[in-house]
Amino acid sequence: MDTERPSPRFADIDLWEPAEVLEAMVSGQFAAVAAVRAALPAIERAALAMARLKDGGRLVYAGAGTSGRLAVQDGAELMPTFGWPRDRLLLLIAGGEEAMTRAIEGAEDEAEHAVELIRRHAIGARDAVVAVAASGTTPFTLCCLRQAKQCGALTIGIANNRATPLLCEAEHPILLETGAEPIAGSTRMNAGTAQRITLTLMSTLLMIRLGRVYRGLMVEVQATNAKLVRRKERMLLYLSRRSEQEVGEALERAGGNLKVAMLLLQGCDAATAEALLQRTGGHLRAAVDLARISSSGG
């Protein structure tokens, strides 16, 4: 596997000058970005397939070690950023939550535990599973994907080596060909960078397709602190071009729901606003268009 093999280029990296080490490592980061760019068509196909989650179902991330931590981080950020429901997000990492901060010996080899987790959480045809492993062979991750696939779930596999089981068995394989690492086997470097970018691109495109972004803004952001409350107010001021008082009153009437508040500012009552969002699958742009047509008598 390329991610595991020593590279002759870096055989004496421990003797190099610090500036040379840093230059070599940053070059590897650029190579990781190039690997993601080459995989953009596969990333797009996977994200569009995942858009079936508009009808319900859960988004499931699975991985071990560095790959697992990157996957879990991407999933966890969807809740505050895009308002993704907690009960529709499942984060499976070998070794459990403890593995987020330290290595759990042997956890990545626990294939039986992976099978048990998929069964326990009743993964099924409405769910989408994103499995990430630089090697493409990690037993825990591979078994999560295999078991989920048998249960009818949509499966996406992300790996950094060609023709590995994770890519061969995933419905939507994404190869990130980052090659040998400056430090052999340290996939937190080039492979990890490519994985992180890929996860971010794919999940963000998914959230856009599901109507959780409007005019470049995070209209489902969860206002869990004063800064985010103010951000929500600024977004609504920008979108509606109304006064601070009007925006504040609309948000209060909407119970803090920015989408509903925006429709209230278009002249809808709360019931109509909720109905329009339901009708458009939560897409604010389409709901605003319908509200404007209705208010103009069209």
Secondary structure as GFF3:
##gff-version 3
##sequence-region A 1 298
A	DSSP	three_ten_helix	8	10	.	.	.	ID=ss1
A	DSSP	three_ten_helix	13	15	.	.	.	ID=ss2
A	DSSP	alpha_helix	18	38	.	.	.	ID=ss3
A	DSSP	alpha_helix	40	50	.	.	.	ID=ss4
A	DSSP	three_ten_helix	51	55	.	.	.	ID=ss5
A	DSSP	beta_strand	59	63	.	.	.	ID=ss6
A	DSSP	alpha_helix	65	82	.	.	.	ID=ss7
A	DSSP	three_ten_helix	86	88	.	.	.	ID=ss8
A	DSSP	beta_strand	89	93	.	.	.	ID=ss9
A	DSSP	three_ten_helix	97	100	.	.	.	ID=ss10
A	DSSP	three_ten_helix	107	109	.	.	.	ID=ss11
A	DSSP	alpha_helix	111	120	.	.	.	ID=ss12
A	DSSP	beta_strand	128	132	.	.	.	ID=ss13
A	DSSP	alpha_helix	139	150	.	.	.	ID=ss14
A	DSSP	beta_strand	154	159	.	.	.	ID=ss15
A	DSSP	alpha_helix	165	169	.	.	.	ID=ss16
A	DSSP	beta_strand	172	175	.	.	.	ID=ss17
A	DSSP	alpha_helix	190	209	.	.	.	ID=ss18
A	DSSP	alpha_helix	226	240	.	.	.	ID=ss19
A	DSSP	alpha_helix	244	253	.	.	.	ID=ss20
A	DSSP	alpha_helix	258	264	.	.	.	ID=ss21
A	DSSP	alpha_helix	270	279	.	.	.	ID=ss22
A	DSSP	alpha_helix	284	295	.	.	.	ID=ss23
###
